Amino acid sequence: MFYRCTNLTKGPVLSALILKERCYNSMFTACSKLTYIKMLATDISAYSCLGNWMPATNASLEFHRNPEATWMVTGTGGIPKQCTLFDDTEE
């Protein structure tokens, strides 16, 4: 969706609670200035729903996760390892 949007700094609120197969796959790939994501999903079990969805980002990325989420996946198919995680939905 936002593939190679190199000036994108804040992604839209990703409000889906249950992700479908490949729904966010490669969504923010090559968005090198991305600093803020808020994702409300509580179920990310669908095949490749977060496959390569985030860029290799800097440490200033804030990831806001639904406090009701029970998942903790990091890396290319989840929350980038170098980001700051917040278990809240506030901006």
C-alpha positions as CSV (number, residue, x, y, z in Angstrom):
1,M,0.0,0.0,0.0
2,F,2.7,2.5,0.9
3,Y,5.6,0.7,-0.7
4,R,8.5,3.0,-1.3
5,C,6.8,6.1,0.2
6,T,10.1,7.5,1.3
7,N,8.6,10.6,2.8
8,L,6.0,8.8,5.0
9,T,6.8,9.4,8.6
10,K,3.5,8.4,10.3
11,G,1.5,5.5,9.1
12,P,-2.3,5.5,9.3
13,V,-4.0,3.8,12.2
14,L,-4.3,0.1,11.2
15,S,-7.6,-0.6,12.8
16,A,-8.3,-4.2,11.7
17,L,-8.5,-6.5,14.8
18,I,-8.2,-9.8,12.9
19,L,-5.7,-9.8,10.0
20,K,-6.4,-11.7,6.8
21,E,-3.8,-13.7,4.7
22,R,-1.2,-11.3,3.3
23,C,-3.2,-8.2,4.2
24,Y,-0.3,-6.0,5.3
25,N,2.4,-7.9,3.3
26,S,5.1,-5.4,2.2
27,M,2.9,-2.5,3.2
28,F,5.7,-0.2,4.5
29,T,8.6,-1.7,2.7
30,A,11.2,0.9,1.8
31,C,9.5,3.6,3.8
32,S,12.8,4.7,5.3
33,K,11.5,7.7,7.3
34,L,8.7,5.9,9.1
35,T,8.7,6.8,12.8
36,Y,5.2,5.9,14.0
37,I,2.9,2.9,13.6
38,K,-0.3,2.2,15.5
39,M,-1.7,-1.3,14.9
40,L,-4.8,-2.5,16.7
41,A,-4.7,-6.2,15.6
42,T,-5.2,-8.8,18.3
43,D,-5.0,-11.7,15.9
44,I,-2.1,-11.9,13.4
45,S,-2.3,-15.7,12.8
46,A,-3.2,-15.5,9.1
47,Y,-0.6,-16.7,6.7
48,S,2.0,-14.0,5.8
49,C,-0.3,-11.2,7.0
50,L,2.8,-9.2,8.1
51,G,5.3,-10.6,5.7
52,N,8.1,-8.1,5.1
53,W,5.7,-5.4,6.0
54,M,8.2,-3.0,7.7
55,P,11.3,-1.3,6.4
56,A,14.7,-1.7,8.0
57,T,14.1,1.3,10.3
58,N,16.1,3.3,12.7
59,A,15.7,3.1,16.5
60,S,13.3,6.1,16.5
61,L,10.3,4.0,15.3
62,E,7.4,4.0,17.8
63,F,5.2,0.9,17.5
64,H,1.8,1.3,19.4
65,R,0.1,-2.1,19.9
66,N,-3.4,-2.9,21.1
67,P,-3.1,-3.6,24.9
68,E,-5.4,-6.6,24.3
69,A,-3.0,-8.2,21.8
70,T,-1.4,-11.4,23.1
71,W,1.1,-11.8,20.3
72,M,4.8,-10.7,20.4
73,V,6.3,-11.4,17.0
74,T,9.5,-9.5,16.2
75,G,11.5,-9.1,13.0
76,T,10.4,-8.9,9.4
77,G,7.0,-10.6,10.1
78,G,6.1,-8.6,13.2
79,I,7.4,-5.7,15.3
80,P,10.8,-4.4,14.2
81,K,13.3,-5.4,16.8
82,Q,14.9,-1.9,17.1
83,C,11.7,0.0,17.7
84,T,10.2,1.2,21.0
85,L,7.0,-0.8,21.8
86,F,4.0,0.8,23.5
87,D,1.1,-1.4,24.6
88,D,-1.5,1.2,24.2
89,T,-3.7,2.8,21.6
90,E,-3.1,6.4,22.5
91,E,-1.2,8.8,20.2
